[in-house]
Amino acid sequence: MATIRVPGPPPEAFRKNRPISDLIKSQISHLQHLEHKLQIVLPTKFLPHDLTTEATAARYIAEMTAALRSRSAAAQQRTTPVRVIPALRPDSTPASRSVPPPALKTTRQSNGIAVTSTKASKKPGKKKQASTKHAKKKS
């Protein structure tokens, strides 16, 4: 089998003092939302104005990823299996008979509200006719 050599990243690929890109900014924004929503406490306190370089962003993303992974592992261990116990004897009471509701017609309006009616009233409409262009008369 032939070996394919892949060159490593160049030394200038990661500069820890370089400003973060828009992609990393949006990732940090999503992680901060999760941090506040799930009330995650990180070992290091990161302030939003501190997350401006690649090094600090990398540390924050690593800590949040570790916290989220440990949180999901703990949540999986906490779940208890659901046990279904069948009834000792089947329910023998007769079901009550009810009159089925009339067929409802649903139409949508332009503002997104659904309107229902019990009667299907259909108005006969005119068919659209194809418009014909008037030919120029030759003189």
Z-matrix of the N, CA and C atoms (Angstrom, degrees):
N
C 1 1.432
C 2 1.532 1 107.90
N 3 1.309 2 115.04 1 137.60
C 4 1.459 3 119.90 2 -178.52
C 5 1.522 4 109.81 3 -79.96
N 6 1.299 5 116.25 4 140.23
C 7 1.464 6 121.97 5 178.42
C 8 1.516 7 108.84 6 -93.14
N 9 1.312 8 115.21 7 129.49
C 10 1.460 9 120.08 8 177.95
C 11 1.516 10 107.64 9 -103.14
N 12 1.294 11 116.01 10 121.53
C 13 1.459 12 121.16 11 -179.30
C 14 1.530 13 108.67 12 -91.24
N 15 1.322 14 114.72 13 127.03
C 16 1.455 15 120.78 14 177.93
C 17 1.514 16 107.21 15 -111.32
N 18 1.324 17 117.64 16 122.10
C 19 1.468 18 118.61 17 -178.96
C 20 1.523 19 110.72 18 -69.82
N 21 1.298 20 116.65 19 147.69
C 22 1.458 21 121.95 20 177.75
C 23 1.525 22 110.05 21 -71.88
N 24 1.319 23 116.24 22 167.48
C 25 1.460 24 118.55 23 179.48
C 26 1.528 25 110.59 24 -67.11
N 27 1.298 26 115.91 25 147.89
C 28 1.467 27 117.90 26 179.09
C 29 1.534 28 110.21 27 -67.82
N 30 1.307 29 117.13 28 156.56
C 31 1.466 30 120.14 29 -178.04
C 32 1.534 31 113.61 30 -59.94
N 33 1.311 32 117.58 31 -28.08
C 34 1.468 33 119.91 32 -178.60
C 35 1.532 34 112.72 33 -83.49
N 36 1.337 35 117.69 34 3.39
C 37 1.462 36 120.52 35 -179.28
C 38 1.530 37 111.32 36 -68.70
N 39 1.313 38 117.25 37 -32.88
C 40 1.460 39 120.06 38 178.92
C 41 1.523 40 108.82 39 -125.85
N 42 1.298 41 114.04 40 116.32
C 43 1.467 42 119.76 41 173.29
C 44 1.516 43 105.81 42 -121.65
N 45 1.319 44 115.54 43 118.97
C 46 1.463 45 118.28 44 -172.29
C 47 1.521 46 113.47 45 -68.33
N 48 1.316 47 118.96 46 -17.69
C 49 1.469 48 120.43 47 179.38
C 50 1.523 49 112.78 48 -99.74
N 51 1.346 50 116.99 49 5.28
C 52 1.455 51 120.41 50 179.35
C 53 1.527 52 109.45 51 -73.94
N 54 1.341 53 118.45 52 141.41
C 55 1.471 54 120.47 53 177.04
C 56 1.528 55 110.27 54 -63.54
N 57 1.324 56 115.57 55 149.94
C 58 1.454 57 120.15 56 -176.97
C 59 1.529 58 110.52 57 -76.12
N 60 1.317 59 115.47 58 153.96
C 61 1.467 60 121.17 59 -179.50
C 62 1.527 61 109.91 60 -84.48
N 63 1.326 62 115.68 61 171.83
C 64 1.470 63 120.54 62 178.56
C 65 1.522 64 111.56 63 -64.19
N 66 1.329 65 117.30 64 -33.27
C 67 1.459 66 121.01 65 178.60
C 68 1.529 67 110.55 66 -63.69
N 69 1.320 68 116.63 67 -44.79
C 70 1.463 69 120.37 68 179.05
C 71 1.525 70 110.10 69 -69.16
N 72 1.337 71 117.78 70 -35.25
C 73 1.472 72 120.33 71 176.98
C 74 1.517 73 110.80 72 -61.36
N 75 1.336 74 117.46 73 -42.29
C 76 1.468 75 119.41 74 -179.92
C 77 1.524 76 110.77 75 -70.09
N 78 1.325 77 118.20 76 -35.31
C 79 1.456 78 121.07 77 177.16
C 80 1.527 79 110.08 78 -64.57
N 81 1.321 80 117.32 79 -42.76
C 82 1.463 81 121.74 80 177.82
C 83 1.522 82 110.06 81 -63.22
N 84 1.319 83 116.54 82 -40.31
C 85 1.465 84 120.33 83 178.90
C 86 1.527 85 111.07 84 -60.92
N 87 1.325 86 117.59 85 -43.09
C 88 1.468 87 121.55 86 178.59
C 89 1.534 88 110.72 87 -65.55
N 90 1.321 89 116.63 88 -41.19
C 91 1.459 90 119.68 89 -179.89
C 92 1.527 91 111.35 90 -68.21
N 93 1.342 92 117.92 91 -36.79
C 94 1.464 93 120.47 92 177.17
C 95 1.532 94 110.65 93 -65.50
N 96 1.323 95 116.53 94 -37.19
C 97 1.460 96 120.27 95 176.41
C 98 1.529 97 110.25 96 -61.14
N 99 1.332 98 117.00 97 -45.33
C 100 1.461 99 121.04 98 177.60
C 101 1.523 100 111.71 99 -64.57
N 102 1.324 101 116.31 100 -38.36
C 103 1.465 102 120.56 101 -179.77
C 104 1.526 103 110.77 102 -60.70
N 105 1.330 104 116.94 103 -43.08
C 106 1.459 105 120.52 104 -179.90
C 107 1.530 106 111.56 105 -75.49
N 108 1.333 107 117.26 106 -39.62
C 109 1.462 108 120.54 107 -177.82
C 110 1.518 109 111.86 108 -67.68
N 111 1.330 110 117.17 109 -42.76
C 112 1.461 111 121.65 110 -177.80
C 113 1.525 112 112.70 111 -91.44
N 114 1.325 113 117.17 112 -2.06
C 115 1.465 114 124.17 113 179.52
C 116 1.527 115 110.94 114 54.52
N 117 1.313 116 115.72 115 53.80
C 118 1.457 117 122.23 116 179.36
C 119 1.520 118 108.57 117 -85.68
N 120 1.323 119 116.14 118 133.44
C 121 1.463 120 121.52 119 177.43
C 122 1.527 121 106.96 120 -106.43
N 123 1.332 122 116.41 121 119.74
C 124 1.456 123 121.91 122 -179.32
C 125 1.523 124 109.57 123 -93.92
N 126 1.339 125 117.58 124 153.24
C 127 1.468 126 119.98 125 177.85
C 128 1.539 127 112.15 126 -63.70
N 129 1.318 128 117.59 127 -34.02
C 130 1.461 129 122.01 128 179.01
C 131 1.518 130 108.33 129 -106.32
N 132 1.325 131 116.85 130 135.47
C 133 1.466 132 120.49 131 178.47
C 134 1.531 133 108.11 132 -87.93
N 135 1.332 134 116.05 133 115.53
C 136 1.459 135 121.87 134 178.52
C 137 1.518 136 108.58 135 -105.19
N 138 1.308 137 117.28 136 123.71
C 139 1.455 138 121.96 137 174.14
C 140 1.520 139 108.86 138 -92.46
N 141 1.331 140 117.77 139 148.42
C 142 1.471 141 119.22 140 -176.52
C 143 1.539 142 113.70 141 -57.61
N 144 1.323 143 117.83 142 -35.53
C 145 1.470 144 118.08 143 -178.93
C 146 1.528 145 112.07 144 -78.10
N 147 1.334 146 118.37 145 -9.03
C 148 1.466 147 121.28 146 175.89
C 149 1.524 148 112.23 147 -82.90
N 150 1.322 149 117.64 148 -20.63
C 151 1.460 150 121.53 149 -175.86
C 152 1.530 151 110.32 150 -87.72
N 153 1.312 152 116.34 151 67.76
C 154 1.466 153 120.24 152 -178.23
C 155 1.515 154 112.80 153 -119.04
N 156 1.333 155 118.47 154 -13.63
C 157 1.462 156 120.47 155 -179.54
C 158 1.530 157 109.49 156 -114.44
N 159 1.329 158 114.96 157 163.01
C 160 1.460 159 120.16 158 -179.13
C 161 1.529 160 111.99 159 -63.73
N 162 1.314 161 117.68 160 -34.39
C 163 1.467 162 120.68 161 -178.10
C 164 1.525 163 111.01 162 -67.22
N 165 1.326 164 117.42 163 -48.45
C 166 1.469 165 119.02 164 -179.31
C 167 1.528 166 110.96 165 -68.38
N 168 1.330 167 116.65 166 -36.46
C 169 1.470 168 119.87 167 178.09
C 170 1.527 169 110.16 168 -64.54
N 171 1.326 170 117.31 169 -39.58
C 172 1.464 171 121.08 170 179.60
C 173 1.527 172 110.63 171 -64.96
N 174 1.334 173 118.18 172 -40.41
C 175 1.469 174 120.91 173 178.15
C 176 1.526 175 110.86 174 -65.80
N 177 1.350 176 117.11 175 -42.98
C 178 1.465 177 120.96 176 -179.88
C 179 1.531 178 110.68 177 -63.76
N 180 1.325 179 116.76 178 -45.63
C 181 1.466 180 120.73 179 -178.95
C 182 1.531 181 110.18 180 -64.16
N 183 1.326 182 117.45 181 -39.19
C 184 1.470 183 120.86 182 179.25
C 185 1.527 184 110.84 183 -65.29
N 186 1.336 185 118.02 184 -42.90
C 187 1.465 186 120.39 185 -179.98
C 188 1.526 187 111.65 186 -68.24
N 189 1.327 188 116.96 187 -40.69
C 190 1.466 189 119.72 188 178.94
C 191 1.528 190 110.95 189 -66.35
N 192 1.314 191 117.53 190 -40.01
C 193 1.464 192 120.91 191 178.79
C 194 1.517 193 110.26 192 -62.77
N 195 1.343 194 116.95 193 -44.13
C 196 1.466 195 120.45 194 178.82
C 197 1.524 196 110.81 195 -63.55
N 198 1.341 197 117.69 196 -40.62
C 199 1.466 198 121.03 197 179.78
C 200 1.519 199 111.05 198 -66.23
N 201 1.327 200 117.48 199 -41.27
C 202 1.468 201 120.39 200 179.91
C 203 1.526 202 111.42 201 -68.62
N 204 1.324 203 117.09 202 -37.95
C 205 1.469 204 119.68 203 179.23
C 206 1.520 205 111.23 204 -67.96
N 207 1.330 206 117.44 205 -40.81
C 208 1.464 207 119.28 206 179.09
C 209 1.521 208 110.32 207 -69.60
N 210 1.328 209 116.45 208 -32.81
C 211 1.468 210 120.30 209 178.32
C 212 1.528 211 110.44 210 -66.01
N 213 1.326 212 117.73 211 -41.76
C 214 1.469 213 119.85 212 -179.12
C 215 1.527 214 110.81 213 -70.76
N 216 1.330 215 118.03 214 -33.18
C 217 1.464 216 120.02 215 177.48
C 218 1.522 217 110.41 216 -67.74
N 219 1.338 218 117.36 217 -39.49
C 220 1.463 219 120.69 218 178.83
C 221 1.529 220 110.39 219 -68.38
N 222 1.321 221 117.00 220 -36.42
C 223 1.464 222 120.71 221 179.65
C 224 1.529 223 110.64 222 -67.04
N 225 1.321 224 117.82 223 -35.19
C 226 1.460 225 120.39 224 179.26
C 227 1.525 226 110.98 225 -69.27
N 228 1.326 227 117.30 226 -33.08
C 229 1.454 228 120.27 227 179.75
C 230 1.524 229 111.33 228 -75.12
N 231 1.329 230 118.14 229 -28.60
C 232 1.460 231 121.91 230 -177.06
C 233 1.517 232 112.99 231 -75.17
N 234 1.304 233 118.40 232 -24.25
C 235 1.468 234 119.85 233 -175.21
C 236 1.524 235 109.98 234 -67.80
N 237 1.319 236 115.16 235 137.01
C 238 1.457 237 120.40 236 177.74
C 239 1.518 238 108.31 237 -106.52
N 240 1.307 239 118.04 238 143.47
C 241 1.459 240 119.45 239 -179.69
C 242 1.527 241 110.45 240 -68.55
N 243 1.296 242 116.19 241 147.70
C 244 1.454 243 122.56 242 178.22
C 245 1.517 244 108.21 243 -90.83
N 246 1.320 245 115.71 244 130.00
C 247 1.456 246 120.70 245 -178.98
C 248 1.524 247 108.38 246 -110.09
N 249 1.312 248 116.99 247 127.48
C 250 1.455 249 122.67 248 179.68
C 251 1.519 250 107.96 249 -102.28
N 252 1.327 251 115.22 250 123.95
C 253 1.456 252 120.38 251 179.41
C 254 1.522 253 107.74 252 -109.02
N 255 1.338 254 118.56 253 121.12
C 256 1.471 255 119.89 254 179.77
C 257 1.525 256 110.46 255 -70.31
N 258 1.323 257 115.68 256 152.67
C 259 1.461 258 121.54 257 177.93
C 260 1.523 259 109.47 258 -67.20
N 261 1.346 260 116.22 259 150.48
C 262 1.463 261 119.93 260 -179.00
C 263 1.524 262 111.97 261 -66.15
N 264 1.328 263 116.59 262 -42.05
C 265 1.462 264 119.13 263 175.20
C 266 1.527 265 107.57 264 -137.20
N 267 1.300 266 116.53 265 149.78
C 268 1.463 267 119.19 266 -176.45
C 269 1.518 268 111.41 267 -67.90
N 270 1.300 269 116.39 268 153.57
C 271 1.455 270 123.19 269 178.76
C 272 1.525 271 108.05 270 -70.71
N 273 1.335 272 116.73 271 119.50
C 274 1.463 273 119.97 272 -176.36
C 275 1.520 274 112.69 273 -104.14
N 276 1.314 275 118.65 274 5.06
C 277 1.464 276 120.02 275 179.42
C 278 1.516 277 108.93 276 -73.07
N 279 1.354 278 116.20 277 137.24
C 280 1.458 279 117.97 278 -179.08
C 281 1.532 280 110.63 279 -70.78
N 282 1.271 281 114.89 280 146.81
C 283 1.461 282 120.12 281 178.40
C 284 1.523 283 108.52 282 -73.75
N 285 1.320 284 116.62 283 141.23
C 286 1.462 285 119.31 284 179.46
C 287 1.518 286 108.62 285 -73.45
N 288 1.310 287 114.12 286 137.84
C 289 1.456 288 118.52 287 179.83
C 290 1.510 289 108.31 288 -86.39
N 291 1.252 290 114.59 289 134.16
C 292 1.457 291 118.86 290 178.12
C 293 1.519 292 108.86 291 -129.89
N 294 1.300 293 114.64 292 153.86
C 295 1.456 294 120.13 293 179.25
C 296 1.523 295 106.93 294 -79.78
N 297 1.315 296 117.31 295 127.18
C 298 1.457 297 118.31 296 179.96
C 299 1.533 298 110.05 297 -64.35
N 300 1.323 299 118.02 298 143.89
C 301 1.456 300 120.69 299 -179.72
C 302 1.524 301 110.09 300 -67.83
N 303 1.345 302 116.31 301 152.68
C 304 1.465 303 118.20 302 177.80
C 305 1.518 304 110.24 303 -65.74
N 306 1.306 305 114.77 304 155.67
C 307 1.460 306 119.87 305 -179.05
C 308 1.519 307 109.00 306 -63.59
N 309 1.311 308 115.88 307 132.11
C 310 1.459 309 121.01 308 -179.91
C 311 1.519 310 109.50 309 -100.19
N 312 1.299 311 114.67 310 142.06
C 313 1.451 312 120.09 311 177.25
C 314 1.518 313 107.14 312 -107.91
N 315 1.310 314 116.91 313 125.87
C 316 1.453 315 121.16 314 -178.51
C 317 1.507 316 109.04 315 -110.79
N 318 1.303 317 115.09 316 130.58
C 319 1.458 318 120.12 317 175.62
C 320 1.501 319 108.19 318 -127.73
N 321 1.291 320 116.83 319 152.45
C 322 1.456 321 121.63 320 178.33
C 323 1.508 322 109.58 321 -105.78
N 324 1.306 323 113.53 322 142.63
C 325 1.452 324 119.12 323 175.05
C 326 1.514 325 108.03 324 -105.19
N 327 1.303 326 116.21 325 173.34
C 328 1.456 327 119.49 326 -174.40
C 329 1.523 328 112.46 327 -68.94
N 330 1.343 329 118.67 328 -23.22
C 331 1.452 330 119.56 329 -179.13
C 332 1.524 331 112.97 330 -88.26
N 333 1.315 332 119.03 331 4.59
C 334 1.445 333 122.65 332 173.12
C 335 1.517 334 114.60 333 89.41
N 336 1.324 335 119.88 334 6.03
C 337 1.456 336 122.33 335 179.19
C 338 1.515 337 108.77 336 -92.04
N 339 1.330 338 116.20 337 133.34
C 340 1.458 339 120.46 338 179.56
C 341 1.525 340 108.54 339 -86.58
N 342 1.305 341 116.66 340 134.61
C 343 1.455 342 122.87 341 179.63
C 344 1.514 343 107.39 342 -117.00
N 345 1.334 344 116.80 343 131.62
C 346 1.456 345 119.64 344 179.68
C 347 1.515 346 109.27 345 -116.28
N 348 1.296 347 115.18 346 148.30
C 349 1.464 348 120.14 347 176.58
C 350 1.517 349 107.80 348 -141.72
N 351 1.338 350 116.11 349 152.14
C 352 1.454 351 119.13 350 -177.96
C 353 1.519 352 112.18 351 -88.13
N 354 1.321 353 117.74 352 -23.13
C 355 1.457 354 120.79 353 177.85
C 356 1.515 355 109.16 354 -99.11
N 357 1.280 356 114.65 355 139.03
C 358 1.456 357 119.26 356 176.51
C 359 1.518 358 107.35 357 -95.16
N 360 1.317 359 115.81 358 82.94
C 361 1.466 360 119.65 359 -179.00
C 362 1.515 361 108.24 360 -93.47
N 363 1.287 362 114.61 361 118.19
C 364 1.447 363 119.49 362 -178.40
C 365 1.513 364 107.96 363 -116.20
N 366 1.312 365 114.68 364 120.84
C 367 1.459 366 119.31 365 -179.99
C 368 1.526 367 108.34 366 -87.01
N 369 1.310 368 115.33 367 133.98
C 370 1.460 369 116.05 368 176.53
C 371 1.522 370 108.79 369 -70.12
N 372 1.285 371 116.18 370 128.36
C 373 1.460 372 120.07 371 -178.84
C 374 1.507 373 110.94 372 -112.11
N 375 1.299 374 113.73 373 163.53
C 376 1.461 375 118.34 374 177.39
C 377 1.507 376 109.03 375 -79.66
N 378 1.291 377 115.92 376 143.23
C 379 1.437 378 120.30 377 175.93
C 380 1.512 379 108.64 378 -78.63
N 381 1.300 380 114.50 379 140.61
C 382 1.457 381 118.16 380 177.30
C 383 1.513 382 108.50 381 -76.01
N 384 1.297 383 114.15 382 132.65
C 385 1.453 384 118.37 383 178.66
C 386 1.515 385 108.48 384 -101.89
N 387 1.278 386 114.76 385 145.93
C 388 1.449 387 119.79 386 178.90
C 389 1.523 388 108.67 387 -66.10
N 390 1.304 389 115.97 388 131.31
C 391 1.448 390 119.19 389 179.83
C 392 1.521 391 109.37 390 -74.75
N 393 1.304 392 114.76 391 136.00
C 394 1.460 393 119.24 392 179.89
C 395 1.522 394 108.59 393 -106.77
N 396 1.289 395 114.71 394 136.52
C 397 1.458 396 118.59 395 178.23
C 398 1.526 397 108.21 396 -82.21
N 399 1.291 398 112.25 397 140.64
C 400 1.467 399 117.48 398 178.62
C 401 1.523 400 109.53 399 -77.49
N 402 1.274 401 114.14 400 125.38
C 403 1.484 402 118.73 401 179.02
C 404 1.523 403 108.35 402 -75.06
N 405 1.323 404 114.28 403 143.28
C 406 1.468 405 119.01 404 177.69
C 407 1.514 406 109.26 405 -70.99
N 408 1.301 407 115.02 406 137.86
C 409 1.472 408 119.29 407 178.03
C 410 1.508 409 108.65 408 -84.49
N 411 1.299 410 113.90 409 134.44
C 412 1.462 411 118.05 410 176.96
C 413 1.505 412 108.11 411 -85.99
N 414 1.274 413 116.50 412 133.47
C 415 1.461 414 120.29 413 178.47
C 416 1.488 415 111.78 414 -95.18
